[in-house]
Amino acid sequence: MKEDLKRIEVLLVEDDPQDVEITKELMELSKVRLNVNVVGNGAEALSYLRKENEFANSMRPDLILLDLNMPKMNGREFLHEIKKDDSLCMIPVVILTTSKADEDIVKTYKLGASCYVTKPVGLDQFQKVVQAVDNFWFTVVKYPPKS
């Protein structure tokens, strides 16, 4: 049974429908109460965070799970934008991507990523990665108050 605590708001920024479904299904197994919202690229994610257009009633996320390679605005561009915005820069961002490139790892940490996780190919390994994210980010970490 999930703890009767405050629900943790998660924004999943991912353009691959299969990865979205798998991630959401695995997060439903979490020991804590999660509310997962999904957008397909960095531009939509910025609109979500700024409560623009169809996202006027969006909830500020406690954590962002961010893919790097997306259309319109990629994860690096999005990360750069939110980390220079005083009202958004405190939201932890976990990079969850297939890229293993050292350049991506270094660049995203320099841009302010909280951590970098490479998505494995197999479902069993992907489940272990999502469970590790869940165990650490949703049960151990303390989040800053929402402004």
Buried (B, 14 or more C-beta within 10 A) or exposed (E): EEEEEEEBBBBBBBBBEEBBEBBBEBBEEBEBEBEBBBBBBBBBBBBBBBEEEEBEEBBBBBBBBBBBEBEEBBBBBBBBBBBEBEEBEBBBBBBBBBBEEEEBBEBBEEBBBBBBBBBEEEEEEBBEBBBEBBEEBBEEEEBEEEE
